[in-house]
Structures are given as C-alpha cells and as structure tokens.
Amino acid sequence: MVKILMAAGPGNWERYRAPLETALTKARISGDLVQDAAPDTVDYIVYAPSADLQDFAPFTRAKAVLSLWAGVERIVGNKSLTQPLCRMVDPALTEGMTEWVVGHTLRHHLGLDRYTQNPDRIWDPTCPPLARDRRVAILGIGALGEACARALMALNFHVEGWSRSAKTLSGITTHHGRAGLKTVLAGADFVVTLLPRTPETENTLNSETLAWTKPGAVILNPGRGALIDDTALLAALKTGQIGHATLDVFRIEPLPADHPFWGHARVTVTPHIAADTRPDTSAEVIAENIRRGEAGQPFLHLVDRSRGY
C-alpha cells in the first residue's frame, strides 16, 4: 500500500481528505492517506508551504512532493528538498483564472465603470470599439497565460504573449526578452501579468517598463504581487500613463488597510479570488501523479529547479 502524507495544515486535511480518497480509488491506487507518519515510510508528500513540515531530508523513501499550490516560490529554494517537486496545474484553477481575466478585460474594454459609477447621471452614448480593435499583452504564457490568451482570442481580441525566454505556441504571437517586452507593452491596451515569482521576474513592471506602455493602458495582475513595483505603479497612475490597475495579488496579504491602493479612484482591489485550487479537480491531478510514480512514468508539472518553476 502506498503511504501518502498530507502536510498541508488541518484546514486542508478537512477539505481534501475525501476528494483525495475518491481520486485514488478512481485511479486504482491502494493508498493510505495520513497526516502523520515515520518519514522513512512515506512514498509521497501532498504539500502546502504553510505546513509545519520544512525539513524534507528524513523522507528518504519519498518519490515526489506534490504541491497543492500553483506557485512554488516558497518551497523551491528549500535546500532539504531533493525529491522531485510537482506544482499544481488544476483545470478548475485555470478556469477560474480565465474567467477573472476575461471578465475584467471585458469590463475595462466596455467601460462598464462609467455606468456603474455615474452619480452625475451623465448620458454619454459613445460606443466602445470592438474587441478586434483592442490589443492584450499577456506577460507569462504558461498554462494559465495560454488559457487566458485563447479565451480572449475567441472573443476577437488581438493577443500577444511574452516570456523571459523564447516560447512558441500555435496560433499565438509570442515575444521574449527585454526587446520583446518593450514591443508588447508599447502596443497593448490591456496588460495581464501571469508570470511566476522568481528573482528574475520581480518588479517586471517598474518605472522604466511602465513608461514603455501605451498611454492609458490598463494593468490586470492576478499573478503575483511582486511582479509590479507598487510605488512605480502609483506614480504611473498619477500621470495617466496607466489608466487603471485591477489587482488581485499583493506583496502583503491581506492588503494593509492603510495601503494607497485602497480607495484609489483608478485601482480595483480584489482579495486574491481570481483563482483557487479546487479539491475535487486537484485531487485527480495528485492521484494521476502518484499513479505515474508507481508506474515509473514521468511526473506531470515537474518543477525545473534551475528556473524556479
């Protein structure tokens, strides 16, 4: 019987225990799912970085650490973690992220705030342009970025992707590197940040790169708070270089009550609700990786330690 340690905190144990047991049964895995076990008896660790477990060295038998989180920046640097690490790519999380990005892109594209926040009852019958006349830059064109790109393209938005290194995706124009970033920012009406957080991606949007954007562009950040320099963004909003910022993630969460983003006329704060890992669907991803490990097959969503994601 495969022993699976769930090191993700008591709250996650209650949320995930039944879905994981169901998924393991469906995958025909005879598994013993536990919250505590002798380290040298554990075959797989289902993990959240908020767990007490921080030293992976004693888990000499473990074939993989299976993260419940899409982001692995809080664990990938752990020197004791020598086992294969798999990040979570949950189909439901992807759906939620896509819905948030498409919803807020459409909100700004259609100018809906003019009508929901119109205390002076101004009658302005000006119609918005069509989606085919709008350009969207997606910074970070991994699984989430690609899903958002394709959903926006289905609505006729002109979408281009950017990544730090070259990447080719069927039907999507992609750019990379510093020159590529300047190109996509200069033409975009909407900029969506979905990069992983690494030392190289921190402050991707800063005073220099925000100056490259099309004047009045809208920033949507459901990725990581550290991707944007807050001070530089506030300055760009003040000058009108950035027209609006809709932000779901922040350097400190919950966002402190005295942070200037709260109450800013051109900032929308959503409380980290763009996407979440759903127990039913993520449990199936975990069960599939355990099945693969037992069958000697490559793991899904294996983290590249050298790149940090």
N, C-alpha and C positions, 0 to 999 in steps of 0.2 A: 504493500500500500504506500502511495506517495504521500509524504508528510509536507503540508503546506502551512507555513507560519504566516499569519496575518499580523503584521506590525504596522498598524495604521491608526491606532487610538481606539478607545471604546466606542465612540460615536460611529466610526466607520465599520466596526465589527457588527453593530446592530443593523446598519444599512446594507452591508454586503454579504453577510453570512448566508442567508437563504438564496439570493441570486447566484452566489458562487457555487453553492452545493448543487443547485439546479443545473448550472452550466457544466460543472464537472461530470454530473450524471449523463447529461446530453452528449458530452464528448467521450463517454465511456471510460472515464478515468476513475479508478478506485483511489480516492483521496481522503486523507484525514486532515481537515481544516482546523487549525488550533490557534490559540492566542499566546501559548507559551509552550516551549519545548527545549530539550537539550540541544544546543547548537549543532552538535555533530550528528543529529538525527534528521535535520531539516533538509528537504530536497529543493524547495522553492520558497522565496520570501515575497509576499504581496505587501507592498510598502507605500507609505506616505511619509514625507520628510518630517512631519510634525510628530512622528512616533518617538518613543523613548530610545529605540534601537539606533545607535550611531556607530557602533563598532561591529563591522562585518567579519573581522578576522577569524573569530571562532567558528564561523559557519563553513567549515571546510568541505562539507558534503554538498552544499547548495549549488545547483546548476544554473540558477539565474535569480536576479532580483527584478521583480515585475512591478513597476511604478504605477500607482493609481493616478498620477498627475501627468499631464502632457508636458509640462516644463520640468526639467531635471537639474536646473542650475543650483538647487540647494543640496544636491546629493552627488553630482558628477565629480566634484572635487574631493570627495572623501577618500583619503589615502588607503583606508582599510577595505574599501570596496574593490575587490579584484574579480568578483564574479561578473558574468555578463549582465548588463543593465538594459532593460527594455522600457522605453517610455510608453505612455498610454496614447493610443490613437483610437478614440472611441467614436463610432459612427454617429451616436447621438450628440456628442460634444461638437462634432463637425457640423451637424445640422443646426444646432443652437447658434454656433458662431456665424454660420452663413446667414441665418435669419437676422441676427443682430446687425451684421454688416450691410446686408441688403436693405433692411428696414431703415437704418439711419442714413444710408446713401440716398434712398428714395425720399426720405424726409427732407433732407437738405436740397436735393435735386428739385423737388416740387415746391420748395419754400413753404412748407406747412407751418413753420413757426409764425409766419406773417398772419396766419388766420387763427391759430390757437392763442396767440398773444397779440391781440389787436384791441386794446382798451379804448382807443380813439375812434373805433369803428370806421377806419379808412377803407373806402371802396376803391380797390385797385384791380381792374380786370385784366392785368397783364398776365399772359400765359407763360409758363416756363418753357424752355427749349425742350426738345425731345432727347431721350436718353442717348440716341445715336450721335448727338452733338456734344456729349459730355465725355470727359476722359477721367479714368480712375487709375491711380498708381497703387499697386499692392506691394508693399515692402515686406518680403518674406513670402516666398512662393512654394512653401512646403505643402503638406497635405491640407492644412486649413486654408492657406492662401490660394491654392489651386481651386478648392471647392468654392470659395467666395468669388474668385475670378470667373469661373464658369457660370455661376448663377447670375452674376451681373451681365456677363456677355449674352446670356439668354434673354435679357431684357433690353439688349441692343446698346448697352454702354460700351464704349471703347476702353478696353482694359489692357494695361501693360504691367508686367511683373518685374520685380528687382530682387536680386540676391547678391550676397557678397562675392560668391564665385559663380562661374558660368553654369547655367542650367537651361535645358531645352525641354519645352512642353508642347505637345501637339496643339496647334491652333492658338497658342498664346504667345504674344510678342514678349520676349524677356530681355533684360539688361543686367549687367553686373558691374561691380567695381565702382570706383569714385566717379568716373566719367558717365557710367550708366545711371547712377543715382541722380546726377545733375540733369540728365536728359529726361528721366521720367518725372522728376519734380517740376521741371520747367513747364511741362505741358498738362499737368493734372489739375482738374477741378476738385478732385477728392483724393486724399492720400490716406491709405489704410495701412497701419503698422501691425504686422503679424510675425515679426522676427522673433527668434528665441533670444533669451537674455544671455549674453556672453560678454566677456571684457571687450570684444571687438564690436559688439552691436550697441553697447551702452551709449546713450546720447547720439544715436544716429541722426536724430533731428535736433540740431543745435543752432546757435546763432548764424553760423555760416550756411548750413544746408537749408534752414528755413528761408534764408534770403534767396535761395535758388527757386523757391516755389512760385507758381503763378500767383500774382497778387490776388488776395481774396479767397484763396483755396481753403477748403475745409479739411481738417485733420480728424480722422477716426482712429482711436487707439484702443482696441480690445486685446492687444498682445501682452506687453509688459510695460509697467510704469517707467522703468529705467531707460526705455528706448528714446524718451524725449527729455530734453533739458527743460525743466519747468520754468526757470527764470527766462530762458530764451523764448519759450512759447508765449509767456505773458507779455513780453516786450513786442513780439510779432503781432499779437492780438491788439495791442495798444495802437500800433501804427497802421493796422489794417492789412498788413502783409498776409496774415492769416485771418480769414473771415469768421471762422468758428472752429471750436475744438469740442468734439464729443468723445469723452474719455471714460473708459470702464475700469482701467487699472492704474495703480499709483505706487509710488515708491514706498509710502507708508499706508497701510490699510488696517482699519478704516481710515479714510482721509480725515486728517485732523480738522476739527471744527473751525479753526482759525485760518485754514488754508485759503489763499486768494481765489482758488478755483470755485469755491462755494459762493454762490450769489453773483458770479461774474456774468455780465449780460451776454457774452459770446462764448460761454463754456457750458456744456451739458455734462453733468456728472451722473454716471450710472454705477451702482455699487457692486462691481465685479460680478455682473449677472449675464454677460454676453454668452458664456458657455460654461457648462459644468459636466463633469464625468457622471454618467447615469449608471446606477448599479446593474441593471439588467443587461445593458449592451456591453458595458466594460467587463463584466464578469465573463462574457463569452470570449472577449479578446484574451483575457488572462487564461481561461481554460484552453484556448487554442494554442497559446504559447507553451503551456505545460504539456499538452499533447505532443507538440513538436519536440520539446526537450526530451520526452520519453521515447520518441521515435527516432531521435538522432537527426532531426531536421533543423534547418536554420530558424532562429527565432525571428518573429516579426518585430519591427520597430526597434531594432538593436541600436543603442546609442554609440556614436563614434566619439570615444573619449578625447581624441585629439581636437575635435571641433566643438565639443561640449553639448552636442545634441544629436 
